[in-house]
Amino acid sequence: MINPSWTFLTNHSHVLLFLSQNPYQRIRDIATEVGITERAVQRIIVELEDDGYLKHIREGRRNVYKIISRKSLRHNVEKHRQVDDLIELIKE
C-alpha cells in the first residue's frame, strides 16, 4: 500500500468518521486506526465536542461517542452540507 504524504480529509474528519461506525472504541484504538498519536486524538475529540460535533457518555470505564450528525460542516466550501452527508458519502 502506498503511504501518501497528504490526504483529502483531515484528521478531524478521520476521527469523526471512525467514531461514527465505532462509537465504543478506546482512544488508543482510534489513534491506531487513524494513524496519529493518542494525544492528537484526545485534542481532536475535545475540539469536536467543544464545537458541538461530538458528545461522549461515560459507560463504566469507557466512553461512548455520539456524533451530532445534523450539524453543518465548518468551511465555506462545504457549509451547505451536514455531518451526516459526509458520513453517508464515506461509510462502508
Biopython code that builds the backbone (N, CA, C, O; Angstrom):
import numpy as np
from Bio.PDB.StructureBuilder import StructureBuilder

atoms = [
    (1, "MET", "N", (0.832, -1.179, 0.000)),
    (1, "MET", "CA", (0.000, 0.000, 0.000)),
    (1, "MET", "C", (0.880, 1.247, 0.000)),
    (1, "MET", "O", (1.901, 1.298, 0.686)),
    (2, "ILE", "N", (0.483, 2.228, -0.760)),
    (2, "ILE", "CA", (1.212, 3.487, -0.823)),
    (2, "ILE", "C", (0.865, 4.317, 0.407)),
    (2, "ILE", "O", (-0.304, 4.419, 0.780)),
    (3, "ASN", "N", (1.868, 4.904, 1.033)),
    (3, "ASN", "CA", (1.647, 5.776, 2.183)),
    (3, "ASN", "C", (1.706, 7.219, 1.702)),
    (3, "ASN", "O", (2.794, 7.775, 1.554)),
    (4, "PRO", "N", (0.545, 7.836, 1.454)),
    (4, "PRO", "CA", (0.554, 9.190, 0.899)),
    (4, "PRO", "C", (1.044, 10.214, 1.919)),
    (4, "PRO", "O", (0.865, 10.040, 3.125)),
    (5, "SER", "N", (1.664, 11.282, 1.422)),
    (5, "SER", "CA", (2.119, 12.342, 2.315)),
    (5, "SER", "C", (0.990, 13.309, 2.647)),
    (5, "SER", "O", (1.128, 14.144, 3.541)),
    (6, "TRP", "N", (-0.126, 13.202, 1.932)),
    (6, "TRP", "CA", (-1.301, 14.030, 2.239)),
    (6, "TRP", "C", (-2.555, 13.253, 1.884)),
    (6, "TRP", "O", (-2.507, 12.295, 1.112)),
    (7, "THR", "N", (-3.689, 13.674, 2.458)),
    (7, "THR", "CA", (-4.976, 13.053, 2.156)),
    (7, "THR", "C", (-6.006, 14.149, 1.929)),
    (7, "THR", "O", (-5.791, 15.299, 2.311)),
    (8, "PHE", "N", (-7.117, 13.796, 1.313)),
    (8, "PHE", "CA", (-8.169, 14.771, 1.049)),
    (8, "PHE", "C", (-8.915, 15.182, 2.313)),
    (8, "PHE", "O", (-9.398, 16.311, 2.404)),
    (9, "LEU", "N", (-9.014, 14.298, 3.274)),
    (9, "LEU", "CA", (-9.740, 14.591, 4.501)),
    (9, "LEU", "C", (-8.767, 14.830, 5.651)),
    (9, "LEU", "O", (-7.652, 14.308, 5.648)),
    (10, "THR", "N", (-9.189, 15.612, 6.620)),
    (10, "THR", "CA", (-8.341, 15.950, 7.764)),
    (10, "THR", "C", (-8.386, 14.852, 8.830)),
    (10, "THR", "O", (-9.227, 13.954, 8.778)),
    (11, "ASN", "N", (-7.484, 14.939, 9.781)),
    (11, "ASN", "CA", (-7.524, 14.012, 10.915)),
    (11, "ASN", "C", (-8.822, 14.163, 11.702)),
    (11, "ASN", "O", (-9.338, 13.183, 12.239)),
    (12, "HIS", "N", (-9.352, 15.381, 11.775)),
    (12, "HIS", "CA", (-10.634, 15.592, 12.452)),
    (12, "HIS", "C", (-11.730, 14.768, 11.779)),
    (12, "HIS", "O", (-12.523, 14.110, 12.452)),
    (13, "SER", "N", (-11.768, 14.808, 10.459)),
    (13, "SER", "CA", (-12.802, 14.033, 9.754)),
    (13, "SER", "C", (-12.535, 12.539, 9.880)),
    (13, "SER", "O", (-13.481, 11.756, 9.971)),
    (14, "HIS", "N", (-11.283, 12.129, 9.887)),
    (14, "HIS", "CA", (-10.972, 10.704, 10.063)),
    (14, "HIS", "C", (-11.450, 10.202, 11.422)),
    (14, "HIS", "O", (-12.037, 9.124, 11.516)),
    (15, "VAL", "N", (-11.203, 10.977, 12.470)),
    (15, "VAL", "CA", (-11.655, 10.592, 13.811)),
    (15, "VAL", "C", (-13.177, 10.539, 13.849)),
    (15, "VAL", "O", (-13.752, 9.575, 14.355)),
    (16, "LEU", "N", (-13.828, 11.560, 13.321)),
    (16, "LEU", "CA", (-15.288, 11.618, 13.323)),
    (16, "LEU", "C", (-15.892, 10.459, 12.536)),
    (16, "LEU", "O", (-16.841, 9.825, 12.996)),
    (17, "LEU", "N", (-15.352, 10.183, 11.366)),
    (17, "LEU", "CA", (-15.864, 9.081, 10.543)),
    (17, "LEU", "C", (-15.648, 7.735, 11.226)),
    (17, "LEU", "O", (-16.534, 6.881, 11.207)),
    (18, "PHE", "N", (-14.487, 7.543, 11.825)),
    (18, "PHE", "CA", (-14.223, 6.287, 12.529)),
    (18, "PHE", "C", (-15.190, 6.107, 13.694)),
    (18, "PHE", "O", (-15.737, 5.021, 13.888)),
    (19, "LEU", "N", (-15.400, 7.167, 14.467)),
    (19, "LEU", "CA", (-16.306, 7.081, 15.612)),
    (19, "LEU", "C", (-17.761, 6.897, 15.192)),
    (19, "LEU", "O", (-18.557, 6.346, 15.952)),
    (20, "SER", "N", (-18.111, 7.343, 14.012)),
    (20, "SER", "CA", (-19.492, 7.173, 13.550)),
    (20, "SER", "C", (-19.837, 5.698, 13.374)),
    (20, "SER", "O", (-21.000, 5.312, 13.487)),
    (21, "GLN", "N", (-18.834, 4.880, 13.099)),
    (21, "GLN", "CA", (-19.069, 3.448, 12.923)),
    (21, "GLN", "C", (-18.535, 2.614, 14.087)),
    (21, "GLN", "O", (-18.815, 1.419, 14.177)),
    (22, "ASN", "N", (-17.774, 3.239, 14.967)),
    (22, "ASN", "CA", (-17.151, 2.532, 16.095)),
    (22, "ASN", "C", (-17.252, 3.380, 17.361)),
    (22, "ASN", "O", (-16.224, 3.810, 17.883)),
    (23, "PRO", "N", (-18.450, 3.631, 17.866)),
    (23, "PRO", "CA", (-18.620, 4.574, 18.977)),
    (23, "PRO", "C", (-18.059, 4.107, 20.317)),
    (23, "PRO", "O", (-17.937, 4.913, 21.240)),
    (24, "TYR", "N", (-17.717, 2.834, 20.445)),
    (24, "TYR", "CA", (-17.221, 2.296, 21.714)),
    (24, "TYR", "C", (-15.694, 2.173, 21.758)),
    (24, "TYR", "O", (-15.154, 1.629, 22.722)),
    (25, "GLN", "N", (-15.004, 2.655, 20.757)),
    (25, "GLN", "CA", (-13.559, 2.453, 20.682)),
    (25, "GLN", "C", (-12.795, 3.311, 21.683)),
    (25, "GLN", "O", (-13.211, 4.416, 22.033)),
    (26, "ARG", "N", (-11.668, 2.772, 22.130)),
    (26, "ARG", "CA", (-10.777, 3.498, 23.034)),
    (26, "ARG", "C", (-9.919, 4.466, 22.230)),
    (26, "ARG", "O", (-9.729, 4.295, 21.026)),
    (27, "ILE", "N", (-9.408, 5.476, 22.906)),
    (27, "ILE", "CA", (-8.532, 6.470, 22.276)),
    (27, "ILE", "C", (-7.357, 5.775, 21.591)),
    (27, "ILE", "O", (-6.971, 6.150, 20.484)),
    (28, "ARG", "N", (-6.796, 4.775, 22.240)),
    (28, "ARG", "CA", (-5.663, 4.032, 21.682)),
    (28, "ARG", "C", (-6.032, 3.399, 20.340)),
    (28, "ARG", "O", (-5.251, 3.441, 19.389)),
    (29, "ASP", "N", (-7.225, 2.814, 20.274)),
    (29, "ASP", "CA", (-7.670, 2.157, 19.042)),
    (29, "ASP", "C", (-7.962, 3.171, 17.938)),
    (29, "ASP", "O", (-7.680, 2.925, 16.765)),
    (30, "ILE", "N", (-8.527, 4.307, 18.325)),
    (30, "ILE", "CA", (-8.792, 5.373, 17.348)),
    (30, "ILE", "C", (-7.465, 5.856, 16.770)),
    (30, "ILE", "O", (-7.332, 6.013, 15.556)),
    (31, "ALA", "N", (-6.489, 6.090, 17.638)),
    (31, "ALA", "CA", (-5.173, 6.563, 17.202)),
    (31, "ALA", "C", (-4.525, 5.586, 16.233)),
    (31, "ALA", "O", (-3.967, 5.991, 15.214)),
    (32, "THR", "N", (-4.598, 4.313, 16.550)),
    (32, "THR", "CA", (-4.013, 3.291, 15.679)),
    (32, "THR", "C", (-4.694, 3.291, 14.317)),
    (32, "THR", "O", (-4.022, 3.255, 13.286)),
    (33, "GLU", "N", (-6.007, 3.330, 14.307)),
    (33, "GLU", "CA", (-6.761, 3.280, 13.052)),
    (33, "GLU", "C", (-6.525, 4.521, 12.193)),
    (33, "GLU", "O", (-6.363, 4.414, 10.977)),
    (34, "VAL", "N", (-6.505, 5.687, 12.817)),
    (34, "VAL", "CA", (-6.354, 6.942, 12.074)),
    (34, "VAL", "C", (-4.891, 7.196, 11.712)),
    (34, "VAL", "O", (-4.600, 7.870, 10.724)),
    (35, "GLY", "N", (-3.975, 6.656, 12.513)),
    (35, "GLY", "CA", (-2.550, 6.832, 12.226)),
    (35, "GLY", "C", (-1.961, 8.090, 12.845)),
    (35, "GLY", "O", (-1.047, 8.698, 12.287)),
    (36, "ILE", "N", (-2.497, 8.480, 14.012)),
    (36, "ILE", "CA", (-1.992, 9.639, 14.737)),
    (36, "ILE", "C", (-1.776, 9.234, 16.196)),
    (36, "ILE", "O", (-2.123, 8.124, 16.597)),
    (37, "THR", "N", (-1.209, 10.130, 16.973)),
    (37, "THR", "CA", (-0.931, 9.812, 18.375)),
    (37, "THR", "C", (-2.211, 9.858, 19.216)),
    (37, "THR", "O", (-3.209, 10.465, 18.829)),
    (38, "GLU", "N", (-2.151, 9.202, 20.365)),
    (38, "GLU", "CA", (-3.280, 9.241, 21.295)),
    (38, "GLU", "C", (-3.548, 10.673, 21.746)),
    (38, "GLU", "O", (-4.702, 11.077, 21.892)),
    (39, "ARG", "N", (-2.493, 11.430, 21.962)),
    (39, "ARG", "CA", (-2.632, 12.836, 22.376)),
    (39, "ARG", "C", (-3.357, 13.643, 21.305)),
    (39, "ARG", "O", (-4.200, 14.481, 21.626)),
    (40, "ALA", "N", (-3.037, 13.399, 20.040)),
    (40, "ALA", "CA", (-3.716, 14.103, 18.946)),
    (40, "ALA", "C", (-5.199, 13.741, 18.910)),
    (40, "ALA", "O", (-6.047, 14.604, 18.683)),
    (41, "VAL", "N", (-5.507, 12.470, 19.134)),
    (41, "VAL", "CA", (-6.912, 12.039, 19.171)),
    (41, "VAL", "C", (-7.638, 12.736, 20.312)),
    (41, "VAL", "O", (-8.756, 13.219, 20.132)),
    (42, "GLN", "N", (-7.017, 12.792, 21.481)),
    (42, "GLN", "CA", (-7.639, 13.469, 22.624)),
    (42, "GLN", "C", (-7.943, 14.929, 22.295)),
    (42, "GLN", "O", (-9.029, 15.424, 22.597)),
    (43, "ARG", "N", (-6.987, 15.613, 21.677)),
    (43, "ARG", "CA", (-7.162, 17.021, 21.312)),
    (43, "ARG", "C", (-8.297, 17.186, 20.311)),
    (43, "ARG", "O", (-9.127, 18.085, 20.445)),
    (44, "ILE", "N", (-8.330, 16.317, 19.308)),
    (44, "ILE", "CA", (-9.374, 16.374, 18.283)),
    (44, "ILE", "C", (-10.746, 16.129, 18.899)),
    (44, "ILE", "O", (-11.705, 16.829, 18.573)),
    (45, "ILE", "N", (-10.848, 15.149, 19.780)),
    (45, "ILE", "CA", (-12.133, 14.856, 20.430)),
    (45, "ILE", "C", (-12.607, 16.059, 21.239)),
    (45, "ILE", "O", (-13.787, 16.408, 21.187)),
    (46, "VAL", "N", (-11.710, 16.695, 21.982)),
    (46, "VAL", "CA", (-12.077, 17.892, 22.752)),
    (46, "VAL", "C", (-12.560, 18.992, 21.810)),
    (46, "VAL", "O", (-13.570, 19.639, 22.089)),
    (47, "GLU", "N", (-11.862, 19.212, 20.711)),
    (47, "GLU", "CA", (-12.268, 20.249, 19.756)),
    (47, "GLU", "C", (-13.620, 19.934, 19.132)),
    (47, "GLU", "O", (-14.461, 20.823, 18.995)),
    (48, "LEU", "N", (-13.837, 18.681, 18.753)),
    (48, "LEU", "CA", (-15.126, 18.291, 18.172)),
    (48, "LEU", "C", (-16.256, 18.443, 19.186)),
    (48, "LEU", "O", (-17.357, 18.864, 18.831)),
    (49, "GLU", "N", (-15.990, 18.105, 20.442)),
    (49, "GLU", "CA", (-17.002, 18.282, 21.489)),
    (49, "GLU", "C", (-17.261, 19.766, 21.758)),
    (49, "GLU", "O", (-18.412, 20.184, 21.882)),
    (50, "ASP", "N", (-16.205, 20.549, 21.848)),
    (50, "ASP", "CA", (-16.353, 21.986, 22.112)),
    (50, "ASP", "C", (-17.167, 22.686, 21.031)),
    (50, "ASP", "O", (-17.907, 23.628, 21.316)),
    (51, "ASP", "N", (-17.031, 22.228, 19.794)),
    (51, "ASP", "CA", (-17.754, 22.846, 18.677)),
    (51, "ASP", "C", (-19.088, 22.177, 18.384)),
    (51, "ASP", "O", (-19.766, 22.545, 17.425)),
    (52, "GLY", "N", (-19.474, 21.195, 19.200)),
    (52, "GLY", "CA", (-20.803, 20.603, 19.093)),
    (52, "GLY", "C", (-20.975, 19.527, 18.038)),
    (52, "GLY", "O", (-22.101, 19.248, 17.625)),
    (53, "TYR", "N", (-19.879, 18.914, 17.591)),
    (53, "TYR", "CA", (-19.956, 17.844, 16.594)),
    (53, "TYR", "C", (-19.982, 16.454, 17.220)),
    (53, "TYR", "O", (-20.297, 15.474, 16.544)),
    (54, "LEU", "N", (-19.658, 16.365, 18.490)),
    (54, "LEU", "CA", (-19.479, 15.081, 19.154)),
    (54, "LEU", "C", (-19.832, 15.227, 20.630)),
    (54, "LEU", "O", (-19.586, 16.267, 21.241)),
    (55, "LYS", "N", (-20.411, 14.174, 21.190)),
    (55, "LYS", "CA", (-20.655, 14.091, 22.634)),
    (55, "LYS", "C", (-20.140, 12.743, 23.102)),
    (55, "LYS", "O", (-20.082, 11.785, 22.331)),
    (56, "HIS", "N", (-19.768, 12.679, 24.363)),
    (56, "HIS", "CA", (-19.405, 11.374, 24.917)),
    (56, "HIS", "C", (-20.229, 11.104, 26.165)),
    (56, "HIS", "O", (-20.583, 12.013, 26.915)),
    (57, "ILE", "N", (-20.518, 9.843, 26.358)),
    (57, "ILE", "CA", (-21.259, 9.373, 27.518)),
    (57, "ILE", "C", (-20.373, 8.343, 28.204)),
    (57, "ILE", "O", (-19.825, 7.454, 27.551)),
    (58, "ARG", "N", (-20.237, 8.461, 29.486)),
    (58, "ARG", "CA", (-19.409, 7.524, 30.254)),
    (58, "ARG", "C", (-20.221, 6.267, 30.549)),
    (58, "ARG", "O", (-21.305, 6.346, 31.126)),
    (59, "GLU", "N", (-19.700, 5.114, 30.154)),
    (59, "GLU", "CA", (-20.307, 3.816, 30.468)),
    (59, "GLU", "C", (-19.249, 2.974, 31.166)),
    (59, "GLU", "O", (-18.363, 2.407, 30.526)),
    (60, "GLY", "N", (-19.354, 2.903, 32.476)),
    (60, "GLY", "CA", (-18.331, 2.189, 33.236)),
    (60, "GLY", "C", (-17.009, 2.912, 33.132)),
    (60, "GLY", "O", (-16.903, 4.084, 33.494)),
    (61, "ARG", "N", (-16.006, 2.220, 32.639)),
    (61, "ARG", "CA", (-14.676, 2.813, 32.485)),
    (61, "ARG", "C", (-14.429, 3.332, 31.080)),
    (61, "ARG", "O", (-13.333, 3.804, 30.776)),
    (62, "ARG", "N", (-15.427, 3.250, 30.230)),
    (62, "ARG", "CA", (-15.267, 3.643, 28.825)),
    (62, "ARG", "C", (-16.165, 4.809, 28.466)),
    (62, "ARG", "O", (-17.154, 5.091, 29.141)),
    (63, "ASN", "N", (-15.799, 5.476, 27.393)),
    (63, "ASN", "CA", (-16.648, 6.498, 26.792)),
    (63, "ASN", "C", (-17.349, 5.904, 25.584)),
    (63, "ASN", "O", (-16.787, 5.076, 24.867)),
    (64, "VAL", "N", (-18.571, 6.334, 25.369)),
    (64, "VAL", "CA", (-19.305, 6.014, 24.148)),
    (64, "VAL", "C", (-19.516, 7.348, 23.448)),
    (64, "VAL", "O", (-19.972, 8.313, 24.060)),
    (65, "TYR", "N", (-19.183, 7.397, 22.164)),
    (65, "TYR", "CA", (-19.234, 8.655, 21.428)),
    (65, "TYR", "C", (-20.479, 8.725, 20.556)),
    (65, "TYR", "O", (-20.859, 7.751, 19.906)),
    (66, "LYS", "N", (-21.106, 9.900, 20.555)),
    (66, "LYS", "CA", (-22.291, 10.140, 19.740)),
    (66, "LYS", "C", (-22.005, 11.319, 18.822)),
    (66, "LYS", "O", (-21.656, 12.410, 19.273)),
    (67, "ILE", "N", (-22.159, 11.079, 17.533)),
    (67, "ILE", "CA", (-21.953, 12.115, 16.528)),
    (67, "ILE", "C", (-23.210, 12.978, 16.446)),
    (67, "ILE", "O", (-24.325, 12.456, 16.444)),
    (68, "ILE", "N", (-23.032, 14.282, 16.379)),
    (68, "ILE", "CA", (-24.148, 15.201, 16.166)),
    (68, "ILE", "C", (-24.245, 15.395, 14.652)),
    (68, "ILE", "O", (-23.620, 16.292, 14.085)),
    (69, "SER", "N", (-25.030, 14.548, 14.020)),
    (69, "SER", "CA", (-24.998, 14.424, 12.560)),
    (69, "SER", "C", (-25.729, 15.532, 11.815)),
    (69, "SER", "O", (-25.519, 15.688, 10.612)),
    (70, "ARG", "N", (-26.569, 16.297, 12.474)),
    (70, "ARG", "CA", (-27.308, 17.366, 11.802)),
    (70, "ARG", "C", (-26.578, 18.704, 11.838)),
    (70, "ARG", "O", (-27.133, 19.723, 11.428)),
    (71, "LYS", "N", (-25.366, 18.708, 12.313)),
    (71, "LYS", "CA", (-24.577, 19.937, 12.393)),
    (71, "LYS", "C", (-23.916, 20.213, 11.042)),
    (71, "LYS", "O", (-23.412, 19.296, 10.393)),
    (72, "SER", "N", (-23.921, 21.476, 10.627)),
    (72, "SER", "CA", (-23.312, 21.857, 9.348)),
    (72, "SER", "C", (-21.795, 21.753, 9.419)),
    (72, "SER", "O", (-21.194, 21.961, 10.473)),
    (73, "LEU", "N", (-21.189, 21.431, 8.285)),
    (73, "LEU", "CA", (-19.734, 21.418, 8.192)),
    (73, "LEU", "C", (-19.220, 22.855, 8.298)),
    (73, "LEU", "O", (-19.988, 23.793, 8.084)),
    (74, "ARG", "N", (-17.966, 23.044, 8.618)),
    (74, "ARG", "CA", (-17.454, 24.363, 9.008)),
    (74, "ARG", "C", (-16.952, 25.239, 7.873)),
    (74, "ARG", "O", (-17.176, 26.449, 7.904)),
    (75, "HIS", "N", (-16.299, 24.692, 6.897)),
    (75, "HIS", "CA", (-15.653, 25.505, 5.862)),
    (75, "HIS", "C", (-16.689, 26.096, 4.912)),
    (75, "HIS", "O", (-17.730, 25.487, 4.667)),
    (76, "ASN", "N", (-16.405, 27.280, 4.380)),
    (76, "ASN", "CA", (-17.335, 27.944, 3.457)),
    (76, "ASN", "C", (-17.680, 27.088, 2.244)),
    (76, "ASN", "O", (-18.800, 27.150, 1.738)),
    (77, "VAL", "N", (-16.732, 26.299, 1.781)),
    (77, "VAL", "CA", (-16.957, 25.465, 0.598)),
    (77, "VAL", "C", (-17.977, 24.363, 0.871)),
    (77, "VAL", "O", (-18.711, 23.964, -0.033)),
    (78, "GLU", "N", (-18.032, 23.867, 2.111)),
    (78, "GLU", "CA", (-18.921, 22.737, 2.402)),
    (78, "GLU", "C", (-19.987, 23.040, 3.453)),
    (78, "GLU", "O", (-20.707, 22.132, 3.867)),
    (79, "LYS", "N", (-20.104, 24.275, 3.887)),
    (79, "LYS", "CA", (-21.035, 24.580, 4.983)),
    (79, "LYS", "C", (-22.504, 24.358, 4.625)),
    (79, "LYS", "O", (-23.362, 24.361, 5.508)),
    (80, "HIS", "N", (-22.797, 24.168, 3.353)),
    (80, "HIS", "CA", (-24.175, 23.855, 2.937)),
    (80, "HIS", "C", (-24.506, 22.377, 3.184)),
    (80, "HIS", "O", (-25.641, 21.954, 2.965)),
    (81, "ARG", "N", (-23.532, 21.601, 3.633)),
    (81, "ARG", "CA", (-23.718, 20.178, 3.938)),
    (81, "ARG", "C", (-23.616, 19.942, 5.436)),
    (81, "ARG", "O", (-23.059, 20.753, 6.177)),
    (82, "GLN", "N", (-24.168, 18.808, 5.863)),
    (82, "GLN", "CA", (-24.128, 18.445, 7.275)),
    (82, "GLN", "C", (-23.214, 17.241, 7.476)),
    (82, "GLN", "O", (-22.828, 16.564, 6.523)),
    (83, "VAL", "N", (-22.881, 16.994, 8.730)),
    (83, "VAL", "CA", (-22.003, 15.880, 9.079)),
    (83, "VAL", "C", (-22.546, 14.567, 8.524)),
    (83, "VAL", "O", (-21.779, 13.749, 8.017)),
    (84, "ASP", "N", (-23.847, 14.358, 8.612)),
    (84, "ASP", "CA", (-24.396, 13.085, 8.125)),
    (84, "ASP", "C", (-24.222, 12.919, 6.616)),
    (84, "ASP", "O", (-24.168, 11.790, 6.130)),
    (85, "ASP", "N", (-24.132, 14.027, 5.858)),
    (85, "ASP", "CA", (-23.839, 13.926, 4.423)),
    (85, "ASP", "C", (-22.440, 13.350, 4.209)),
    (85, "ASP", "O", (-22.244, 12.495, 3.345)),
    (86, "LEU", "N", (-21.481, 13.812, 4.987)),
    (86, "LEU", "CA", (-20.109, 13.306, 4.895)),
    (86, "LEU", "C", (-20.049, 11.834, 5.287)),
    (86, "LEU", "O", (-19.400, 11.032, 4.616)),
    (87, "ILE", "N", (-20.720, 11.489, 6.366)),
    (87, "ILE", "CA", (-20.722, 10.100, 6.829)),
    (87, "ILE", "C", (-21.343, 9.188, 5.778)),
    (87, "ILE", "O", (-20.813, 8.111, 5.503)),
    (88, "GLU", "N", (-22.441, 9.598, 5.198)),
    (88, "GLU", "CA", (-23.104, 8.799, 4.157)),
    (88, "GLU", "C", (-22.197, 8.604, 2.951)),
    (88, "GLU", "O", (-22.153, 7.520, 2.369)),
    (89, "LEU", "N", (-21.478, 9.647, 2.578)),
    (89, "LEU", "CA", (-20.591, 9.583, 1.420)),
    (89, "LEU", "C", (-19.451, 8.590, 1.629)),
    (89, "LEU", "O", (-19.067, 7.877, 0.702)),
    (90, "ILE", "N", (-18.917, 8.544, 2.833)),
    (90, "ILE", "CA", (-17.706, 7.770, 3.098)),
    (90, "ILE", "C", (-17.964, 6.391, 3.685)),
    (90, "ILE", "O", (-17.141, 5.493, 3.508)),
    (91, "LYS", "N", (-19.084, 6.196, 4.378)),
    (91, "LYS", "CA", (-19.274, 4.947, 5.125)),
    (91, "LYS", "C", (-19.177, 3.711, 4.241)),
    (91, "LYS", "O", (-19.435, 3.756, 3.038)),
    (92, "GLU", "N", (-18.801, 2.617, 4.873)),
    (92, "GLU", "CA", (-18.604, 1.346, 4.164)),
    (92, "GLU", "C", (-19.920, 0.734, 3.770)),
    (92, "GLU", "O", (-19.946, -0.337, 3.165)),
]
sb = StructureBuilder()
sb.init_structure("model")
sb.init_model(0)
sb.init_chain("A")
sb.init_seg("    ")
for serial, (resi, resn, name, xyz) in enumerate(atoms, 1):
    if name == "N":
        sb.init_residue(resn, " ", resi, " ")
    sb.init_atom(name, np.array(xyz, "f"), 0.0, 1.0, " ", f" {name:<3s}", serial, name[0])
structure = sb.get_structure()
